[in-house]
């Protein structure tokens, strides 16, 4: 005997302990990779900011260079070239004046010819310098200025593309590091979950009693032991989900029952139950429905179409000694669905259903069977409750389909025809109301069955005579009437007239068996 919380059994957990150590290493590595991935993401974000800032700065400088050239350097360079031309003109003018002056004083004998020649050479040199200055200005305007402008504009475009390229590259690289971070986080979570699962299994190796009870080894049957499986004992190797110990609490016992699908709708929680145990047949135990399964349990392989639902019946201590009950005993239960007094009932074999109506055949005072429409209530496997249509003491006929087959066939055809006619009168927008036939109002005794008169057969003829020629061919006849067509066609002319249709009513006859209404059966 153990109490709740006691250690009942402990499984060998050495392999799990080794797995725990290995898994701890995996968790540590996964955690380190996760931290490294987080740092890589942070570094890449700062690197992206630096690269973007550098590319932005380069673009701004390129734009400033272009603006500086367009608004300052271009005109400055042109002014320098034009200034050089002006200076060359002044030098040329000065050289020409010196040359003329030298020629005048040379005539007077103040300068020799060499000095005059030197001044002439200076004039020529000044002319050459002026031409060079003019060519420099032309080159500056037509080539240097355009080339530098194109280069500066191209540099701005390149810096813009470089900025976009740096931004995209940074986004792509950061996305890679983000993906690695998520993968490392997922890996860490998986490894950590596995470690927790192993630790839970190590804890689960100690079987703790969830309640007070008696320890019972869950040894398998002899057929399993004969196949090589050992019984539960110290040192036995067990498999996953194998039952090791049962811990019944004899102060709280229950009955596991199987309810057929035809009865499950009547079973609900809290219904009282009478219980008899085969081991103690003289003792009646009381119980109540505790739980009812909402899905069927596994069916027997020999009867795969059988649908049963599991129900748990809690045994209630009501003075009976339930401590002597043992697990696995066979019990018989009786669930009380409903109890009523003064119920008029008849055997279920005496009630037949045609369409939406129920009918019975009752023996009249003259001993003739008459058909009545009845209203029924609850039913059991053997008896059925009658709310209206028969009285206590009246004798009813069992298995009426055996004794009045022809009459019931005609009644089914008549109800089907009336239902069809009623539906045609009401139209498609209204739902047809089944017409009652073949019986008196509820609570009254129907007339004794007699051969049908000509008026009745005329009505039948009028209903089924589709071409209104006063007779019915086999094609016009309903399906059930076609089966008896050749028998009813007395003159063999291929048609049925009113006289031949009058034979549809069956002759009155004695019942095959009867039983007073309300009489109980074992």
Secondary structure in CASP SS format (residue, H / E / C, confidence):
PFRMAT SS
TARGET T0000
AUTHOR 0000-0000-0000
METHOD secondary structure of the structure
MODEL  1
X C 1.00
X E 1.00
X C 1.00
X C 1.00
X C 1.00
X C 1.00
X E 1.00
X E 1.00
X E 1.00
X E 1.00
X C 1.00
X C 1.00
X C 1.00
X H 1.00
X H 1.00
X H 1.00
X H 1.00
X H 1.00
X H 1.00
X H 1.00
X H 1.00
X H 1.00
X H 1.00
X H 1.00
X H 1.00
X H 1.00
X H 1.00
X H 1.00
X H 1.00
X H 1.00
X H 1.00
X H 1.00
X H 1.00
X H 1.00
X H 1.00
X H 1.00
X H 1.00
X H 1.00
X H 1.00
X H 1.00
X H 1.00
X H 1.00
X H 1.00
X H 1.00
X H 1.00
X H 1.00
X H 1.00
X H 1.00
X H 1.00
X H 1.00
X H 1.00
X H 1.00
X H 1.00
X H 1.00
X H 1.00
X H 1.00
X H 1.00
X H 1.00
X H 1.00
X H 1.00
X H 1.00
X H 1.00
X H 1.00
X H 1.00
X H 1.00
X H 1.00
X H 1.00
X H 1.00
X H 1.00
X H 1.00
X H 1.00
X H 1.00
X H 1.00
X H 1.00
X H 1.00
X H 1.00
X H 1.00
X H 1.00
X H 1.00
X H 1.00
X H 1.00
X H 1.00
X H 1.00
X H 1.00
X H 1.00
X H 1.00
X H 1.00
X H 1.00
X H 1.00
X H 1.00
X H 1.00
X H 1.00
X H 1.00
X H 1.00
X H 1.00
X H 1.00
X H 1.00
X H 1.00
X H 1.00
X H 1.00
X H 1.00
X H 1.00
X H 1.00
X H 1.00
X H 1.00
X H 1.00
X H 1.00
X C 1.00
X C 1.00
X C 1.00
X C 1.00
X C 1.00
X H 1.00
X H 1.00
X H 1.00
X H 1.00
X H 1.00
X H 1.00
X H 1.00
X H 1.00
X H 1.00
X H 1.00
X H 1.00
X H 1.00
X H 1.00
X H 1.00
X H 1.00
X H 1.00
X H 1.00
X H 1.00
X H 1.00
X H 1.00
X H 1.00
X H 1.00
X H 1.00
X H 1.00
X H 1.00
X H 1.00
X H 1.00
X H 1.00
X H 1.00
X H 1.00
X H 1.00
X H 1.00
X H 1.00
X H 1.00
X H 1.00
X H 1.00
X H 1.00
X H 1.00
X H 1.00
X H 1.00
X H 1.00
X H 1.00
X H 1.00
X H 1.00
X H 1.00
X H 1.00
X H 1.00
X H 1.00
X H 1.00
X H 1.00
X H 1.00
X H 1.00
X H 1.00
X H 1.00
X H 1.00
X H 1.00
X H 1.00
X H 1.00
X H 1.00
X H 1.00
X H 1.00
X H 1.00
X H 1.00
X H 1.00
X H 1.00
X H 1.00
X H 1.00
X H 1.00
X H 1.00
X H 1.00
X H 1.00
X H 1.00
X H 1.00
X H 1.00
X H 1.00
X H 1.00
X H 1.00
X H 1.00
X H 1.00
X H 1.00
X H 1.00
X H 1.00
X H 1.00
X H 1.00
X H 1.00
X H 1.00
X H 1.00
X H 1.00
X H 1.00
X H 1.00
X H 1.00
X H 1.00
X C 1.00
X E 1.00
X E 1.00
X E 1.00
X C 1.00
X C 1.00
X C 1.00
X C 1.00
X E 1.00
X E 1.00
X E 1.00
X E 1.00
X E 1.00
X C 1.00
X C 1.00
X C 1.00
X C 1.00
X H 1.00
X H 1.00
X H 1.00
X H 1.00
X H 1.00
X C 1.00
X C 1.00
X C 1.00
X C 1.00
X C 1.00
X C 1.00
X C 1.00
X C 1.00
X C 1.00
X C 1.00
X C 1.00
X C 1.00
X C 1.00
X C 1.00
X C 1.00
X C 1.00
X C 1.00
X C 1.00
X E 1.00
X E 1.00
X E 1.00
X E 1.00
X C 1.00
X C 1.00
X C 1.00
X C 1.00
X C 1.00
X E 1.00
X E 1.00
X E 1.00
X E 1.00
X E 1.00
X E 1.00
X E 1.00
X C 1.00
X C 1.00
X C 1.00
X H 1.00
X H 1.00
X H 1.00
X C 1.00
X C 1.00
X C 1.00
X C 1.00
X C 1.00
X E 1.00
X E 1.00
X E 1.00
X E 1.00
X E 1.00
X E 1.00
X C 1.00
X C 1.00
X E 1.00
X E 1.00
X E 1.00
X E 1.00
X E 1.00
X E 1.00
X E 1.00
X E 1.00
X E 1.00
X E 1.00
X E 1.00
X E 1.00
X E 1.00
X C 1.00
X C 1.00
X C 1.00
X C 1.00
X C 1.00
X C 1.00
X C 1.00
X C 1.00
X C 1.00
X C 1.00
X C 1.00
X C 1.00
X C 1.00
X C 1.00
X C 1.00
X E 1.00
X E 1.00
X E 1.00
X E 1.00
X E 1.00
X E 1.00
X E 1.00
X E 1.00
X E 1.00
X C 1.00
X C 1.00
X C 1.00
X C 1.00
X C 1.00
X C 1.00
X C 1.00
X C 1.00
X C 1.00
X C 1.00
X C 1.00
X C 1.00
X C 1.00
X C 1.00
X E 1.00
X E 1.00
X E 1.00
X E 1.00
X E 1.00
X C 1.00
X C 1.00
X C 1.00
X C 1.00
X C 1.00
X C 1.00
X C 1.00
X C 1.00
X C 1.00
X E 1.00
X E 1.00
X E 1.00
X H 1.00
X H 1.00
X H 1.00
X C 1.00
X E 1.00
X E 1.00
X E 1.00
X C 1.00
X C 1.00
X E 1.00
X E 1.00
X E 1.00
X E 1.00
X E 1.00
X E 1.00
X E 1.00
X C 1.00
X C 1.00
X C 1.00
X C 1.00
X C 1.00
X E 1.00
X E 1.00
X E 1.00
X E 1.00
X E 1.00
X E 1.00
X E 1.00
X E 1.00
X E 1.00
X E 1.00
X E 1.00
X C 1.00
X C 1.00
X C 1.00
X E 1.00
X E 1.00
X E 1.00
X E 1.00
X E 1.00
X E 1.00
X C 1.00
X C 1.00
X C 1.00
X C 1.00
X C 1.00
X C 1.00
X E 1.00
X E 1.00
X E 1.00
X C 1.00
X C 1.00
X H 1.00
X H 1.00
X H 1.00
X H 1.00
X C 1.00
X H 1.00
X H 1.00
X H 1.00
X H 1.00
X H 1.00
X H 1.00
X H 1.00
X H 1.00
X H 1.00
X H 1.00
X H 1.00
X H 1.00
X H 1.00
X H 1.00
X H 1.00
X H 1.00
X H 1.00
X H 1.00
X H 1.00
X H 1.00
X H 1.00
X H 1.00
X C 1.00
X C 1.00
X C 1.00
X C 1.00
X C 1.00
X C 1.00
X C 1.00
X C 1.00
X C 1.00
X C 1.00
X C 1.00
X C 1.00
X C 1.00
X C 1.00
X C 1.00
X C 1.00
X C 1.00
X C 1.00
X C 1.00
X C 1.00
X C 1.00
X C 1.00
X C 1.00
X C 1.00
X C 1.00
X C 1.00
X C 1.00
X H 1.00
X H 1.00
X H 1.00
X H 1.00
X H 1.00
X H 1.00
X H 1.00
X H 1.00
X H 1.00
X H 1.00
X H 1.00
X C 1.00
X C 1.00
X C 1.00
X C 1.00
X C 1.00
X C 1.00
X C 1.00
X E 1.00
X E 1.00
X C 1.00
X C 1.00
X C 1.00
X C 1.00
X C 1.00
X H 1.00
X H 1.00
X H 1.00
X H 1.00
X H 1.00
X C 1.00
X H 1.00
X H 1.00
X H 1.00
X H 1.00
X C 1.00
X C 1.00
X C 1.00
X C 1.00
X C 1.00
X C 1.00
X E 1.00
X E 1.00
X C 1.00
X H 1.00
X H 1.00
X H 1.00
X H 1.00
X H 1.00
X H 1.00
X H 1.00
X C 1.00
X C 1.00
X C 1.00
X C 1.00
X C 1.00
X C 1.00
X C 1.00
X C 1.00
X C 1.00
X E 1.00
X E 1.00
X E 1.00
X C 1.00
X C 1.00
X C 1.00
X C 1.00
X C 1.00
X C 1.00
END
